Amino acid sequence: MRLILFGPPGVGKGTQAQILSQKLNIPHISTGDILREAVKNQTELGLKAKSFMDKGELVPDDVMIGIIKEVLSSEKCKSGFILDGFPRTINQAKALDEIFDELNIKLDYVISIEVDDDEIIKRLTNRRTCRNCGAVYNLLIDHIPEDNKCPRCGGELYQRSDDNPDVIKNRLKVYRESTQILLEYYDKKNILKKINGVGEINHITKLILQSIGVKD
């Protein structure tokens, strides 16, 4: 199974990607993770990417696409993958199609997890992160001690600077503007599945699996 997962910040995309990866026995390919790995391993493309990252600049499409191609052509993706965080533009989507053609890969489905903006803002403004171990919690569903310490390691929990309503609204605006045309692009290919992302985690996973014809 070869999937692309879409969804703005706060819809639970990362959580679902991890669950689906285990259930379908295919790797979760997060563009952030593979970028960091390429830099850590000092591959040719990784070093190119680092030169831009060190200057605080976005990694150019040709470098990012090259890194993705290396991963998709690796042994670990032989039986499938879940691609998360790419593409983000039509040009990237078309470049990805070229990679698929070159590697003889058939993309099965594009899954878009849908949650309205008010719900996303509520979720993200209640998100807290541990300064020590990086664990993420949500005040709406997790039991946070009164001393505001991480239940896992005892570190201080804090609210990220980008988890305030104004920043979140802007992030969502950018996401909606950039991805709407992408969803239309994949809808025309008849592989787009839209999933309601509100509800219990297990229920949303079940909806995703049903939409792609897999029994839970």
C-alpha positions, 0 to 999 in steps of 0.5 A: 500500500502506497499512501500520501497523508494530508492534514493541517497542524492539529488534526492528529496526522502524525498519530494516525501515520504511526498507527497505520504504519504498524497496522499496514507494516509499511514505513512512515516517511516524514519529510522532516525525519528523512531530511534530518537523517540525510543531514546526520548521515552526511549524504551528498544531498543531506549536505546540500540541504544543511547548507540551506538549513544553516542559513535559515532558508527553505531547502530547494525543491530539487534537493528535497525531491532528490532525498525523497527519491532516495528513500522511496527507492530504498529497500524499506519502501519496497512493500509500500509507504506512508508519505507525510509532509510532501508534496505541498505545492503542485510543482512538488506533486508533479515532480513526485509523479515523475519519481513514481513513474521512474520507479514504477510506483503506483500511488494507491490513495491520498488521505486528507484528514479533515477538522474545522479550524475552530477545533484545531485552534482549541486542540493546539492552544491546549498543547503542552510540550516537555522541555526535557524529553519532548513529550507532547500532551494536551490539557483536554485529554491528558491528566497533567499534574498540578505542578505542571511537570511531565508525567514521563520524566518530570521535566517542565511543560511549556506552551510553544510560541507558535501554539497561540491563536493568532499564529495558528490562524495564520498557519491554517490560512497558509495551509488551506491556500496551498493545499486546496489546489493539491486536493483538487489535483488528486481528486481528479485522479480519483484517489483522494479520500477525505476522513472526518478527523474528529472523534476517538483515535481508534475510530478515525483509524478505522475510518481510514482503513475502511476508506482504503479497503482494509479490514481493521 
